[in-house]
Amino acid sequence: MNLQDGGRVKAGTIVLIGCGQMGSAMLRGWLARGAADRFLVIEPAGPPPAVFDDPAVIWHRNAAELPMDDGVADAVVLAVKPQVMDDVLPPYRRLAGPRTMFLSIAAGKTIAGIARHLGEAAAIVRCMPNTPAAIGQAITVACANARVSDAQRGLADALLAAIGESAWVEDEGLLDAVTAVSGSGPAYVFLLAELMEQAAIAQGIPAELARLLARQTVSGSGALLAASAEDAAALRIAVTSPGGTTERALEVLMAPDAWPSAMRQAIDAATKRSRELAG
């Protein structure tokens, strides 16, 4: 790996294992930023429908087609489902060495669990991005083991910057709760839009207009939140006129047995499931 003009980190070779929704989003971001000289992509199904027509991308269907020597890659990105991780990892043990960083986005799979397959010498970063990566708006939280060098941490930062913002934690145990909040969080927001649309239709609003109202309200409010220096509670209070319609609706949503309880239960359930996935 080396530094580009402007101080940005650039890798020589990145191996991407799995090119589904998240893997594709990451690859698009890396190509747009010129994050590496070449990308070796392992995808059993072959190139996805949205083919990456770039000479820097070389497609392989399995690990056997890949040069399997220590030093072949600056980073190996594990973008497969956690349920198949234990089956996928063993052939890549030969890539583990001081030069190569492994970066995993598999929910629940711990650094120790990954190291059991790759060896204790492997430099491993475990992280949890979310699906807004598809438009470069992800938030990713990462945690590294002691084998990850400062330079490799910088490379991880550069790779994650291609899909959005990132932060680091030293306590790996926090990643289960992070998964529940931000990893699964987009689904909660989509559910909100879905339920708003259904409720609007129930009030007699035509379906097409109901969808527009729900989607634009959710996306516009998110953009306002992102642009504001105020926290979410302050913005909520600002839009809630005493005695008005919003206040009446929030009396229902903020009842102790409504959203406050449901959200805590949802986050708790997702956190527990992330721990279960560690296997």
N, C-alpha and C positions, 0 to 999 in steps of 0.2 A: 504494500500500500504506500501511497505517497501523497504529498500535498499539492493541490492545484493552485493556480493563481488565485489570490484572495484568501488562501489559508484553508480551503475546503479539503477534506480528506477524500481521496479517490483510491478505490481498491483495484488490484489487478484482475482478480477473478472472484466472482461470487457464485456459489452453488446454491440454487433454490430447489428445495425438495417439496414438491406440491405446488400446483399453479391453479388453485381454485379461486374463489372470490377474493380472499385476502392476499394470496400469493400473487394473483394478477394485479391487484391494486399496488402492491409493493413494487412489482416489476415495472409497471408503468411509471411510477414515481422515480425509480432509479434510472430508467432510460431517459426520462425528461431532464434529469439532473446530471447525466453522465457520470453516475456513481462508480462505475467500474469499466475496465477495458472489455471484459466479456462476461457473459452470464451463462452458466451451464444449468439448464433447467431439467429436472427429473419429473416427468409427468406421464404416468402409465397410459393415460387416455390420449396422449399426444397434445399438440398445440390446441388451446381452447378456441371456441368459435371466433372470438375476436383475436385473430392471429397477430402476434407481434412480429411484424415484418421489419426486422432490424438485424443487420449482419452481426451485431454483437451478441445475439441470443442464439444459443446452440441447444437444440432439443434432444433429450434422451428419454427412453421409456422406462429404464431401470438403472440401478446402481452398477450393474455389470458393464454398462456401456461407458462408464465414467472412468477417467484416469484415477486410480485409487492410491495415490501416494501422499504422504505427509508433505504439505507445502503446495499442493495443487491449487488451493484456494485461500484467500484471505478470510472469507466468511462462508459458512455453510448455514443457510437459513432453513429451519425446520417449520414448514407451513402445512403440516398434515394434521388430520383430526387426532385428538388425544387417544381415541380408542384404538388407533392403528400404530401409534408411535412405537410401542415395544417391538412390533414386527418390522417396522421400517428401519430402525436405527442400526442394528448390528453390522450391516455391510459398510457403514461409514466410519467404523472405529479406526480404520487405517488412515483416515484423514486427520485424526486428532494428533496435534503436535503444537509446539510453541507458536508457530506462525498462524495457525487457523483458529478462528473464533466460531463457535456454534451459537446461533441465535434462534431460540425456540419461541414460537407464538402459540404453542399448544396449551389450551386451558387446563389447569390442574396438574400438569406434569412438572414435577419438582426438578431442581438442579441435581439433587442426589439421584433421583430416578433416571435422569438422562445420563449421568456419569456412570451408572452401573453398566450401561451399554457401550459408552465411549471410552471409559477408563478415567481414573482419577486425575490424570494429567491434562484432561481436556479443559480448555477455556470455554466456559458456558455462560451465556446471558439468557435469562428467562424473561420474557416480556409479554404484555397483554395489550395489543392494539384493539381498536374497534372498527366497525364497518364504514364509518365516514372516511376511512382511508381511501375509499374509492374516488373521493373528490378532494383528496389532500387535506382533510379536516379531522383526522384521527387524533385521539389522545392516547398515548402509550406510556405505560409505566414499566420500568425495567429493573432487574436485579442481577448482579454479576457474582460469580464465584471468585475465589482468591486467585485463580489462574489467569483471569482476564487482566491484561496490561492496560496502562493508561492509553496507549495508542489504540488498542482494540476497543476500549470504551469510547474513544473518539470516533472510531469507525462505526460502532453501533449507533452513536448519536447521529452520524451522517446518514445512515441507512434509514433510521426512524424519522429524521427530518423530512425525508422525501414523501412521507404520508401524513404529516401533521406535526403536532407538538409532542414532546416527551418529557418524562421526569424519572428520577431514580429513587429507589428505596434500598436501604441496607437490610431490612427485615423481610426475608422472602415470604414469611407467613402472611404479610399484608396483601400479597398478590391474589389470594383467594377472594378477599373482600373487594379488591380492585376489579377483578373479573366480574363480580356480581353487580358492581356499580356502573363502571364504564364499558366493560366488555359486553355485558348483556344489556346495558342501558339503552342503546338505540331501539331495541325491541319494545321497551316500555314507552318510549316516545311515539313509536309507530302505533302502538296500541291506543295511546291517547288520541291520536288523529283518527284512528278507526272508530273509536267510541263516540267522539264528537260528531263525526259524519253520520253515524247511525242515529244519534240523538236528534240531529238537525232534521233528518228525514222523518223521524217520528213526529216532529213539530210541523210537518207539512212543507218543508223546504224541498224543492226539486233535487233529485239525487246529484245531478251534475254540479249544481250550485253548492250543495252541502259538502261535496268533496273539495271544491275550490276553497270554501270558507275554512274548513278544517285544516287542510294542508297549508294554506298560506298563513293562517293564524299561528300554527305550530312553528313553521319555518321562520316567519317574520319575528316571532317572539324570541326564538333562539338566536337570531341575528342581533336583536336588540340586547339580549343578555350578554352576548359575546362582546358587543361594542361598548357596553356600559361599565363604568368603574364601580357601580353600586352592586350589592349582592342581591340574590334572587328575592329574598324576603322584602327588601326595600322596594324593589320594582313591583312586587305584588301589592304592597301597601299603597304605592303611588297610584295604581290603577283601580283601587277599591274605594269608591265613593261611599261615605256613610249613608246607610239607608237605601243604597242603589241595588241594581240587578246583580252586580258582581259580588257584593257582600252577601246577598241572599244565596247565591250559588255556592260561595265558599263556606257558608254555614253548613251546607250539606257535605261538601268534599272534605272539610277539615274537622268533621266530627271525630271524636276519639276512635270510633270503630270503623271509620271510612279510610281515606287516603293515608293518614299518618300510620295507622296500624297495618294496612295492606302493604305499604311500601316497605316498612320494617320487616314484615314477614317475607316479602318477596326477596329482598336483599339477603336475608338470613338463609332462605332456601337455596338461593343460587350460590352463596358462599359455601354451604355444606356440600353441594353437588361438586363444586370445584375441588374440594378436599377429597371427595370420593374418587374423582378421576385420577388422582395420583396413583391409584392402584396398589 
